[in-house]
Amino acid sequence: MEKYDLCVLGGGPAGYAAAMRAIDFGKKVILIEKSKVGGAGVYNGALSSKTWWELSQKVRAVNESIVSVGRSKFGISWKEVNKTEQEALFDRKFQYSCHIKLLQEESMNNIFTYQRGYGKILTINEVEIDKGKGPFKIWADNIIIATGSRPRSMPNVEVDEKIIMTSDGIHQLEDYPKSLVIVGAGVIGCEYATIFANFGKTRVHVIDRADRILPFEDDDISTLVDNNLTSQGVVMHHSSSLERLEIKDGEVEYELSYEDGRREIIRVEKALLAIGRTPNVENIGLENVGIQMGQNGRHIGDDDTRTNVPNIYAVGDASGRIKLVNMGEIEARHAVEKIFGNNTNRLSYDNVSTIMFLQPEVAAVGMNEKTAREKNIPIKVVKIDYSCIARAIAMRKTEGFFKIIVTNDEEMKILGMRAIGEHASSAVQAVALLIKQDRGIEELAELVHPHPSIIEGIQECVRMLMNKSIFKSSVFKDKLKCYSCVDGVCVPLQRL
C-alpha cells in the first residue's frame, strides 16, 4: 500500500490549492479527482459564467453607444458566445493539465501524484480509489476533503438540464432561449439575468420571493441593480411564491401566487434554477470514521477547517461556509499550514472580498450598513457618487457609488465597503487589507492615488469622514453623504 503525507479528495480550486501548498512543505501528496481538475471554478461555474458576462458587457456597451445615435442594435450569434467560452475553458484546462503532467515528471522522490477516480475514506488513514478497473487502497497520514458542491434542486421540479436547467445545463445551450425564467434572485440568479439581458436576445423573468433582489445587501445596492435589470426589459416577480414549475409541450409553465391573493400562470421556453448549491459529501466514507456534519446536516462540520477527526480536514464548498473560489483556496492553504506548518492562527472571514457580476458590477468587503444597523453597532457611513469621480466622468460611466462603513469613534476603524459601478472590483482591496489589520482610515486619506482613477473616490470618502474633503457633503447633498447611525437613528454629519 502506497503511503502519503496527505491525501486530497477533490481537484477543484480548494483541493488543487491544498495539494500545491503541501508540495511547498516537501510533503508527499496525492490528489484524487473523479472528473475534471478545476471543478466548478472552471466548468459550469465561475470561469464559464464570467466569460459570458464579460462578452455580454461588451455587447451592451456597444449598443449603448450606437443606439443613442439612431443605429440598429448590435448582436452576436450564440455560436460566437460558445466559441469564446470554449477558448477560455481550453486555456485554463491546458494550464492545469500541463502543470500536473510536468509536476509529476519533474517532482523529486515522486512527491506529487494525481489519480483520476473516485476516492472514499475507509479508515482515518486509508482511502480507497476506484478508477473503474477495480479499487485499490492508499495510506495517508492526513486527509483533506475538498469535494466541492453541485447546484441545488427543488422538490417536485424535474430537472432535465435541457428545458429546466441548473448552472450545469445552461452552459450546454445550443442557442439563445427566446424566453427564460430564473428561479432565485440571489447573486447567481441576478448574474445570469444580467448576462441574458445584456445580450438582448432573451425575454428574462426572475422569480423573487422577497420584496427585493439581493436581500442580504443594502437597499441602495439592490435597488440600483433591480432598476437596471427592469430597464433592460427583465420582468421581476417580487414577493411571489412559486406554486409549480413544469414542462408542458416542450416549454416551461410556472404558476405564481402573491400575498394579495393573485395568481399568475406564465409560459416561457426555458427555466434556470439558481437557488444555491449543495455540498458533495455523500458516498465519500464520512460514516466510516464518524465525521460529524454541520448544524443543518448538509455540510461537514469543522473547527477552523479541522473536523472532529483530528487528522481529517474539510475545505471549500464541502465545509459549507462561503462558497467562493478565493475562500476555498484560502481555507485549503490554511488547513495545510495547520497540518505541516504548525500554524495556530485562526482563519478570519472578516475581510473576504467578493465581486457580483451584475449591471453595474458590485464589489464588497467586510460588513455592510444593513448588518451593522441590525446588530446595533454605532457606525459612521460615507458615500460618494460616481458622478463626482473624474475617471468615471471621463469614461462616461457615472452610474454607481462607493460606500465605506467605519466605527463611530475617534479611531474610525473600517468595518466594510461596498462599491457598485465601473471598475468596482479594483477598489476594495486596500480596504480589505486595512480591515485585516484592524486599522483606521488615515492611511487611505494620505495615500497618493493615481489620477485619474476610480479609486480616488475612496480617498475622497475618507477625507469626508475627517472633515477635509475637496467637495463638501453639505453642498452636494445628492452626490455626497456622510452620516452617523446610533441606536437606529441616522443623522447627517454636515460640516463646512
Secondary structure, DSSP 4 states (H G I P E B T S, - for coil): -EEEEEEEE--SHHHHHHHHHHHHTT--EEEEESS-TTGGGTTTSHHHHHHHHHHHHHHHHHHHHHHTTTPPPP---HHHHHHHHHHHHHHHHHHHHHHHHHHHHH-GGG-EEEEESEEEE-SSSEEEEE-SS--EEEEEEEEEE---EEE---TT----SSSEE-HHHHTT-SS--SEEEEE--SHHHHHHHHHHHHHTSSEEEEE-SSSSSSTTS-HHHHHHHHHHHHHTT-EEETTEEEEEEEEETTEEEEEEEETTS-EEEEEESEEEE-S-EEE--TTSSHHHHTPPB-TTSSSB--BTTB-SSTTEEE-GGGGTS---HHHHHHHHHHHHHHHHS---SPPP-TT-EEEE-SSS-EEEEE--HHHHHHTT--EEEEEEEGGG-HHHHHHT----EEEEEEESSSS--EEEEEEESTTGGGSSHHHHHHHHTT--SHHHHHS---SS-TTHHHHHHHHHHTT--SS-TTTSTTTEEEEEEETTEEEE----
